[in-house]
Amino acid sequence: MVFSLDDDTSQPSDFLISLALHAVQRAREISLHDLDVRLDEARKDQGRSAAWHPSFWPGDHYRLLAGLAEVLQPRLVVEIGTGNGLSALSMKEHLPHGSQIATFDILGWREIRPFTYLKPSDFDDGTLIQYLDDLSKPEVFAKHELLLKRADMMFIDGPKDGMMERELLENFNRITFDARQLVMVFDDIRFWNMLGIWRRISFPKLDLTSFGHWSGTGLVEWRPARRVPLS
């Protein structure tokens, strides 16, 4: 499926274009060697070979996420979808001192073994914290509203089922974020179930797939006092 951009409700802002250029340049220079080694060690323990590494780029988004973290210098990153932990780990070492990543999932990271690459020591300094909650549910979202409002950067990597992301955006519509320029990074925007979601986002946005994940990477500048039309 291909969508023309000339009739899209949103175009990238100068801020997003500048951010993308700087983040891509940083991604070229960033090494994720430590994560590559961690993956090799984990797969060796599992009796599997590591044909792919987090440093693979472009084609995957880990170095781009690290570049975005370095350029934005966010005080709080909210990640929705912890998964195997590589996204959080790729950003963690590139945040300013005192920053935090709050990662949300419905399963604890220990529950997805042997497919997690997180370790207990990753949580020791308080930079990374996991919450086990489904933010698509309004009552759960409300419980974390004060935390979510403080986010400077979000990484949205949910199930891509065509429903969760829609409900999540509706919940975002209900609050006003503190950041003047909150950047949301959406994973897998080229998936069939994500095409309509991405199309309906009316904030300034930029498809950065060629420098991110092969399945789609999109940047959104979420602006206060505006809503995403979801109908």
N, C-alpha and C positions, 0 to 999 in steps of 0.2 A: 504494500500500500504506500502510495506517495501522495503527500499533501503539498500543494503550492503554498508559498509563503506570502504571495501578494495579497491574499484575502484573509490572512490570519489576523486575529484580533490583537496580536501583540508582536512587537519587534524588539530586538535586543537594544538595550540602552548603551550609551557610551561607557557607563560604569562597567557593565557586563563584558563588553568587548575588551576594555582595558584589563579587567581582572583576568579574563581568559588568556590574553596574550602573556601577561606576567606569570600566570600559573603554569602555562605550557612551557615557558622558558625555564622556570624553576624545575618542572618535572624532568626536563632534559638532563639536569645536573644532579638530581637527587638519586642516591643509591638506596635501595632497599635490601642490601646484601644480608643484613641480620635476619630479615624475614625469610629470605631465600634459604638461609642456613637452617632456620627453625623448621621450615617446611620439609627440607631434606631429612632432618633428624626425625621428625614426626612420622614421615612416610617410611623411613627405614625401620622404625619400631613396628610399623604396621605391615612390614613386608612388601611395601609397594615402592615403585620407582617414581621419582619426581620429574615428569617430562615438562612440567609448566612451573613457573615461578612468579611471585608477586611483582618482581621487577620487570616483567614482560610489558613493554609499552612502545608505541601505542598498540591498542588492542584490548587492554584492560585498564582499569581506572586507578589503581593503587598509587602510582607515582603522581598522577594528576591530583588525587585527593590530598596527598602530602604537599604538593605545590600550592594548592588552594589554601591549605592550613597555614603555610608559611607566608603567603601574600596577605591573607585576611587577618592573621593573628587574632583569631576569635578567643574570647574569654570562656565561652560555653558552646560546645558542639553537641547537638542532639542527633543521635543516629537512631533510625527506626528500622530495625532488622539487624540484630547482632550477627546472625549467621555463624560462620566459622571464626569470626573475630579479626580477619585480616584487614578489613576496612578501618576499623577502630585503631588497630595497631599501626597502620600506615600513617594515620594522622597524629597519633599520640606523641611521637618523638619530634614532631615539627610544630608543636604548639608553644606559645610563650609560657614562661614559668607562672604557675598559679592557675592555669586554665584547666578545664575539665571536659571530659567526654561522658555524656549520659547516654547510654545505649539501651534501647528498649527491645524486648522480644517476649514471646509467650512461653519460650523454653529457656531454662537456665543454660549457661554455656557448658556446664559439665554434662548436661543431659544429651548433648549431641555428639559425644565421643563415639567413635574415634575421629570424627570429622572436624573437631575444633582445634584451633592452633593457639588458643589462649592458655595461660598458665596462672596459677594463684598469685604469683609474684607480679603479674601485670596490674593487679588491683591494689598493691601494697601502698603506693604513695598517694592514693586517693584521686589521681588524675582520671582514672577510668572507673566507672560505676555502672552496674547493670540493674535495670528495673524490669521486673516480669509483669508486664501489663500490656493490654491491647488498646492502643490510643485511638482506634477507630470508634470505640464506644464512648459516647458523650460523658457518662458518669465517671469513667476512668480518666478520660482526658481532663475533666474538671479537677480531679485529684492532683494532677501534675501541672495545672495551668500556670502557677507562679514560676515553676522551673522553666517551662516551655517558653514563657514570655521573655525570659532572659537570653534566649539563644541568639548567637550572632551568625551561626552557620548550622544548617541541617543537612543530613544525608538520608534520603528517603529510599529505602531498599526493602520494601515490604513484599507481600506474596504475589503482587501483580495479577490479582484475580478479577480485576475490573470493579470490585466492590470496596475493598479495604481502602484503597487510595482515594476513591471518591468520598467515602465517609470521613477520612482523615482530613481532606481539604475542606470539607464542610465544617469540621471542628475548628480548623485554623481560621476559617471565616468569622468565627464567633469571638475571637480575641484580638487585641491590639498588642503587637510585639514591641518590646522596648527599643530594639535596634532600629536605627534610621534606615539602614540598608541590610536587611536580613537576606542572606544568600541561601537558597535551597538547591541542593544537588539531587536530581532525580535519576535513579538507575533504571536501565532497561526500558527507556522511552520508545524503543522501536518494537517492543513486544506488541502483539496484536491487541491484548487487553489494555495496553497503556496508550495506544494511539489517540483514542478519544479524550482520555484524561489530559494528556499533554496538549492536545489541540485546544481544549477549553480554557487552559490557564491564560488569563488576560494580562497578567503582569509582564513586564519586560522579561524576555527569556531568550536563551541561546542554545541551540543544538550543538553540542561539542563532541559528538560521537567519534569523529575522526581522531580526536586526541584523548579519548576516554575508553569506555567499554564498547566492544563491538556490538553489543545488544542495545546500545543507546545510553548516552549521558547528556543530561540537560541541566542548564543553570537557570535559575529563576531569581529575579530581584523582587522579593515580596515587599510590597509597599503598604504602609499603614493606611487605615481608613478606606481600603478598597476591598472588594470581594471577588472571588473567582466564581463566574457563572457556571453552574454544574448541570443545568437542565438542557 
